Amino acid sequence: MNVFDVIPSGFFNCLAGKSNNRIYADCLELIYDQYDKEISYRLERSYLRDVLAAFLLENHLSADEEENFISVGNDEASFVLRKFISVGWLEEDQDDSTFEKYIVMTDNGIALAEFLQKLKKPMTPEFSSYILNIYNRFKSKEYADKQELYNFILKPTFSDAKALSSALKKLSTSIKKIIEKMNHEGSLESLTENIISYCDGDFIKEYSRLVHQQNIHMYRNFIAQKLDEMKQPEYFTLLCLELSVEEKAHNVMISNAEAEERVYEMIDSTKKFLYDDYNRIMDDIKLKINTYIHIAIARERMLRNKGLDIRSVVEQALRILISPDGISENESFEKLFNIQDNEYIDLSSVRYPPKSRQVLHNTECEYFELNDEEIERNRIALEQEFFNPYSKDQMKKYMDDLFAQNEIVDNRQFDYSSKGDVLLSLAAVSYARENGYSIETDGDYIEGENYTIKHWRARKNGKQ
């Protein structure tokens, strides 16, 4: 089926014309706003006509003469209503008792108005809500009672995973556009406005809810466990049966093999996104955010140095022009510049070198000698202050002792009873690459009494 088999002919004519398409788009959004505020499914035609007339008059809008608009506001508004009715955006209804005329927005007209609004003001999705919705479905009574597993659990879970993937890809694209705009900022003022708009953006707040310490890493193990549980025969058979019934209700017949393949694909795609694709997209977004920050710093330095270079050039030019020796060497300068005829020179464009500090008075300090005991006591205090139990060298000794006992070091064997034990684990991971061993993680966490540590295993480089 083609889209033009569903919508009326000429449905896009009002937007295709170059002369009045802006006016028609604004009028359609205005009608949609009025329609959206009302509980009733229809509005009085006279009311909508007055609202359109006031809008056209207040904004001094009018169509071209080729549309044969009459200058009176109500007539222009009535023309717009008739135009929208003819293209299928609106429908006109009449009350049989009062003979009052009403306007009803068609489904196609509502869809078009919502599409225009999304283009003007894209809605920022709440990314974290997708994960919470999936989590709550598997916690619901319907899942426990195995009721409508396909329609209530698997299908909306698959849709939320796709929606989150699409939203994150749009977020990545929007950051790319901001970076491209940053590369064209030509002044410190516009650069500052760009950074302020970036920091005030909603997507930064949404991204902060999805970083590694937030909900997806808290819930995904539970979600993955439930997805694997749905592959068991008691759940999988019900899912395939409900899918076949759902397709049959839409006059589509599928075989058992096709139903099983589709259910497997939905389960595996959702799990793959939560474990692999999600991390890949988030890493790409994080990289672009860091790139934006680096470009902003580099752009600021370039613009600042550019201004300093310009002032330096002005200073050198003034020195040459004012100097008698410089002018005598090239007499053509006298014809180009008449500095002495000016009352003053703008000193704000000249950058003077900083003055060296002068010693104004002598400074004296009293001193006293330390005995051997005081020297030794201060030496021990400085060594204790200098000693860092979590340094790279200390971590190398710490891990080498552990590798002497086992080829693979698993942090599940550590004692996390104190804060120092937690810091040892973090420092060991931080200096892993420099100390010659690699870290592997699986997404699990170790719950302590007061701390939650990510599970990791370490092995020396070169050993399998």
JORA-V169464 format. One record per pair of residues at least 24 apart in sequence whose ideal C-beta (glycine too) atoms are under 7 Angstrom apart, sorted by the first residue. I is the first residue (numbers start at 1). GAP is how many residues later the second one is. If there is no record, write none. Layout:
# JORA-V169464
<<I GAP> <I GAP>>
This chain:
# JORA-V169464
<<7 81> <7 101> <8 79> <8 80> <10 77> <11 76> <11 77> <11 97> <13 74> <14 69> <14 73> <19 44> <19 45> <20 43> <20 44> <20 47> <23 38> <23 40> <25 91> <27 25> <27 53> <28 56> <28 61> <28 84> <28 85> <28 88> <29 84> <29 87> <29 88> <30 25> <31 74> <32 73> <32 78> <32 81> <35 70> <41 63> <42 51> <42 60> <42 61> <42 62> <43 59> <43 60> <44 56> <44 58> <45 36> <45 47> <45 56> <45 57> <45 58> <48 33> <48 55> <49 25> <49 28> <49 29> <49 32> <52 25> <52 28> <53 24> <124 78> <124 79> <124 82> <125 42> <126 80> <127 37> <127 40> <127 79> <127 82> <127 83> <128 81> <128 82> <128 87> <130 30> <130 33> <130 34> <131 84> <131 85> <131 88> <132 83> <133 27> <134 26> <134 89> <135 84> <135 87> <135 88> <138 85> <138 88> <146 89> <146 92> <148 94> <149 86> <149 89> <149 90> <149 93> <150 89> <150 92> <150 93> <150 96> <151 91> <151 95> <154 76> <154 85> <154 112> <157 113> <158 108> <158 111> <158 112> <161 109> <161 112> <161 113> <165 108> <165 112> <168 113> <168 117> <169 112> <171 32> <171 114> <172 109> <172 112> <172 113> <172 116> <174 29> <175 110> <175 113> <175 114> <175 117> <176 112> <178 114> <179 109> <179 112> <179 113> <179 116> <182 110> <182 113> <182 114> <182 117> <183 112> <185 114> <187 116> <188 112> <188 115> <191 108> <191 109> <191 112> <195 101> <198 94> <207 78> <210 72> <216 62> <217 226> <220 54> <220 55> <221 222> <221 223> <223 51> <224 47> <224 50> <224 51> <227 40> <227 43> <227 44> <230 37> <231 36> <236 27> <239 24> <308 43> <311 38> <311 39> <311 40> <312 39> <314 35> <314 36> <315 35> <315 36> <318 27> <318 32> <390 33> <390 34> <390 37> <392 39> <392 42> <392 43> <395 32> <395 33> <395 36> <395 40> <396 39> <398 26> <398 30> <399 29> <399 36> <399 38> <399 59> <403 57> <407 52> <407 56> <408 49> <408 51> <409 48> <409 49> <410 47> <411 35> <411 42> <411 44> <411 45> <412 34> <412 43> <416 32> <416 35> <416 37> <422 29> <422 31> <425 28> <429 27> <432 26> <436 24> <436 25> <437 24>>
